[in-house]
Amino acid sequence: MADSKATSQTAAQAAASRAALNDILLDIQRKHGHRTIHLANALVAEGALLPSGITALDTLLGGGFLRRKLNMLVSQPTSGAMSLVFNLIANAQKRDEVVVFIDMQAALDAPYAGQCGVDLKRLFIVTPETDTEALELVRDLAATNIVSLILLDGLADTRALMRLRQSIATFRTTLLLISQRPAEAAQLQLGVNCAN
């Protein structure tokens, strides 16, 4: 009898705590905006993640790469980063996502991408001449809300990307910066989803 009384008191306290937490969350959202605070499972429900198609990586990333965010893939040469990128592209294409690869150095290995499952007939490749042009293209492509995934490889001035963070947040696009400069990438990690 004492156990059931204690259990009902515990349940009542838990319900009161949940109600108080709900009130606090509503107050925060009223003051700071609806998207300020929410449960993590809302990300999956809203389609805010783009899965890589690699189960272990998606588990580490909490379900995939974040949409509306700047994501970074930092690697060493010959570490397999491009294999991962090509797998991500192929997986996005399987989901009928539009993918654009911005190749600053015109070094994309198209035959290997095809071997990794990328549909080359559906992959848009852009080779801008300057970092400024590349950043303008990212902004313009994201603004269409048609391009789901933009990969940016070989950008010399990655600090300039920080200016894009706010504009990317308003679009549905996943932006993935591919970098082989870990020291520079470490300076940018604040507010950036990184896979290393």
Rosetta blueprint (number, residue, H / E / L):
1 M L
2 A H
3 D H
4 S H
5 K H
6 A H
7 T H
8 S H
9 Q H
10 T H
11 A H
12 A H
13 Q H
14 A H
15 A H
16 A H
17 S H
18 R H
19 A H
20 A H
21 L H
22 N H
23 D H
24 I H
25 L H
26 L H
27 D H
28 I H
29 Q H
30 R H
31 K H
32 H H
33 G L
34 H L
35 R L
36 T L
37 I L
38 H L
39 L L
40 A L
41 N H
42 A H
43 L H
44 V H
45 A H
46 E L
47 G L
48 A L
49 L E
50 L E
51 P L
52 S L
53 G L
54 I L
55 T H
56 A H
57 L H
58 D H
59 T H
60 L H
61 L L
62 G L
63 G L
64 G L
65 F E
66 L E
67 R L
68 R L
69 K L
70 L E
71 N E
72 M E
73 L E
74 V E
75 S L
76 Q L
77 P L
78 T L
79 S L
80 G L
81 A H
82 M H
83 S H
84 L H
85 V H
86 F H
87 N H
88 L H
89 I H
90 A H
91 N H
92 A H
93 Q H
94 K H
95 R L
96 D L
97 E L
98 V E
99 V E
100 V E
101 F E
102 I E
103 D E
104 M L
105 Q L
106 A L
107 A L
108 L L
109 D L
110 A H
111 P H
112 Y H
113 A H
114 G H
115 Q H
116 C L
117 G L
118 V L
119 D L
120 L H
121 K H
122 R H
123 L E
124 F E
125 I E
126 V E
127 T L
128 P L
129 E L
130 T L
131 D H
132 T H
133 E H
134 A H
135 L H
136 E H
137 L H
138 V H
139 R H
140 D H
141 L H
142 A H
143 A H
144 T L
145 N L
146 I L
147 V E
148 S E
149 L E
150 I E
151 L E
152 L E
153 D E
154 G L
155 L L
156 A L
157 D L
158 T H
159 R H
160 A H
161 L H
162 M H
163 R H
164 L H
165 R H
166 Q H
167 S H
168 I H
169 A L
170 T L
171 F L
172 R L
173 T L
174 T E
175 L E
176 L E
177 L E
178 I E
179 S E
180 Q L
181 R L
182 P H
183 A H
184 E H
185 A H
186 A H
187 Q H
188 L H
189 Q L
190 L L
191 G L
192 V L
193 N E
194 C E
195 A E
196 N L
